[in-house]
């Protein structure tokens, strides 16, 4: 069975070292992150061996850090360009096993749109990954319109991944906690905080009318829908067209038409059932979240899914192939 995974992370030390530590706010420096640094830097070594051992056909790579998002409008574009060039060089000769989402200099939106187009046209990258807020701003702000316009024009999706919490949020929600073994970071990020923030981000895009403004835009979110499947019925009532927002369509219609989710990092069946009941079989794509989760965990989960073969194949590769045009 062909298997595609599309939230699989990389981080090259020579690039990560260019980000000022002050900009990281103390996050990303836990012992766990240090232990994974070698796996994040690797592409065609242990990563590829693990893919082969677990039957994974293709990984879509993405930069595991806010990176250029934390740099000035002056410095960000060159940094993003260098990163994308480096990714393309390191997967050269392995294009049947790897492709990527472009890294964008979000503090310079017009340059980000241009870099997206360059990465797609020159390297055949399959879209872009944007991580959280940019300078404490959500993507519904008008200054980010060039990125949506270009993604829609190119016919490629935007993958909205959680990012580091803004300082003001971090100071209130996550300050004063014991930081034994990185638990404060876990609460702020992968254990809870950034999943709820990404759900909020998507709802802001809906409420502000971004999906109606760009009706051919496709958005991907990970982690089995970032809490949204469980909240769909309640949010549907709150965000009905005419309730004060700019959205012209219902939440369900909009999500079915323009929002896709991956299973990254979620390997139990109950969340998948809720996702199937809300987003539907055509909007769900398998992913692992490597190396933060193991390929073995992901494949065990995939093999345990009790669905007709036609539907299982959609999750394993069909939906990703169609959305990302992986067969073209």
Secondary structure, DSSP 8 states (H G I E B T S, - for coil): ---EEEEEEE--HHHHTTS-GGGGTTTT-SHHHHHHHHHHH-STTHHHHHHHHHT--EEEEEESS-GGGGS-HHHHHHHHHHHHHHHHHHHTT-TTTEEE-EE--TTSHHHHHHHHHHHHHHH---EEEEES-BTTB-TTSGGGHHHHHHHHHHT-EEEEE-----HHHHHHHSTT---GGGHHHHHHTTTTHHHHHHHHHHHHHHHTTHHHHTTT--EEE-GGGTTHHHHHHHHHHHT-TTSSSS--S-HHHHHHHHEEEE-TT---HHHHHHHHHHT-GGGEE----TTTS-HHHHHHHHHH--S-HHHHHIIIIIHHHHHHTTT-
